[in-house]
């Protein structure tokens, strides 16, 4: 012990800590780069499982998805250059029983083997489907896949090794913990306890995911583990007493992550629970209005003994589930009425609290998901017009919101008042850390209001430097790119919307908080995903990436199933016609 104290009091320690602070962004850069190269090289192949053959013209249409819209609209998955066909004529979809064809309200109807269908109809290889004057024959794919290819190539040279990613993230957090251990030139062994807890939970999730769930990628989990660990280490350096809540939230978040992967794997199960999930979300927001306590001007927290819960964070997950399951409806209904009503109810209750930051996140998510699903520019324009009217009403009723926007462009003229106090100090301390930061536990982050929630990004830049701050931004970009990649690889529109909705929500929330800190937009009271202090926020963010990774697991299973189907169809096609029955 005497040797350690002597080392701490020597002039060597500052040099060692400077080297440690320089190594932290290097290891973080490795994690970012390997995650990026992994999912860029591990893209799935788009082999068609079946084909639709127009014998009259000789045209063959590859069927790539679980739900395939068919019609003369160029936005359809299968475009028919047939004036007698409706713009959205039918949908060809795959379920466990096989392939089904559904009429989506066409003028001339859909005929299977010459007979008009009323409801969805099971179709097989060799069946004819007539839409307008076009008759398509369902047939096997032209080519058998050369090899079975997984969504990710696991431990090959194309994809990053999950073990190496976790080791790099672990060493990054270890170097951060060493800074806390030696801060102020004194020994602080209690700083290793939060690090050890984060380590146990992170590696526990790794073992469960790879060993039990047989996952072949671990990029999103690694980034979430690293960001959450950074948030825990920051909190422990300045408030060791509040760390217990954050660690408990991290554990609950990981459990929710695993539950989400299991829950959303069954499309029918989610559809059955849609109504109850939606009602639960509305009731949670309503209960918050009645039972909530006012914090920083918003009644969005419910206190249960020593604990505080923000129900609106759980509403984010419900919003994705309800929205995607409502819009999916087998592609037979493309109106967004139900989703619009649900969105309006949620945003209205949030405005009453008021919690405009969360309302903005839900509204932006709604716009993107609704446009992706309906493709109707007119509908979106009408919704935006209604939103503009609502904003005008809010500015009239809540004039302080307008004052915040007016002061946003002139914050340096309001250093000592509410219009610029938080923003000016945030910008000052964001730049004060230099390239490699002042070191964990040093500096003066407490000068920044709500420094561990709304302004946590400025604290990161002060403690670890602007280089590490840029890498944190890159981590969020990796999450978004990975989510978009998973969504685009999904052959089911339901799963694609789930992954894209969760990705969009995380991206919008990240932009709002970091954009506010950087003065790109006015500061808004939302948390930085995974990093900010707030147990409810951490749990909900883990749930959102659980949705994304759940879709990735479904995609992985689909590839195996598609290969088997394609192989079976190829064998069936080569059989004598008499033996096919």
Secondary structure, DSSP 8 states (H G I E B T S, - for coil): -HHHHHHHTSTHHHHHHHHHHHHHHHHHHHHHHHHHHHHHH-------SEEEEETTTTEEEEE-SSEEEEESSTTSSEE---TTS-TT-EEEEEETTEEEEEE-S-SS-EEETTEE-SS-EEE-TT-EEEETTEEEEEEE-SS--SS---SS-TTSSSS--HHHHHHHHHHHHHHHHHHHHTGGGS--TTHHHHHHHHHHHHHHHHHIIIIIS--S--HHHHHHHHHHHHHHHHHHHH-GGGHHHHHHHHHHHHHHHHHHHHHTT-HHHHHHHHHHHHHHHHHHHHHHHHH-EEETTEEEEEEETTEEE-HHHHHHHHHHHHHHHHHHGGGS----HHHHHHHHHHHHHHHHHT-HHHHHHHHHHHHHHHHHHH--HHHHHHHHHHHHHHHHHHHHH-HHHHHHHHHHTTGGG-TTSTTTHHHHHHHHHHHTTTTT-S-TT-S-GGGSTTTTTTTHHHHHHHHH-HHHHHHHHHHHHHHHHHHHHHHHH-SSHHHHHHHHHHHHHHHHHHHHHHHHHTTSS---S---TTTSS-HHHHHHHHHHHHHHHHHHHHHHHHHHHHHHHHHHHHHHHHS-GGG--
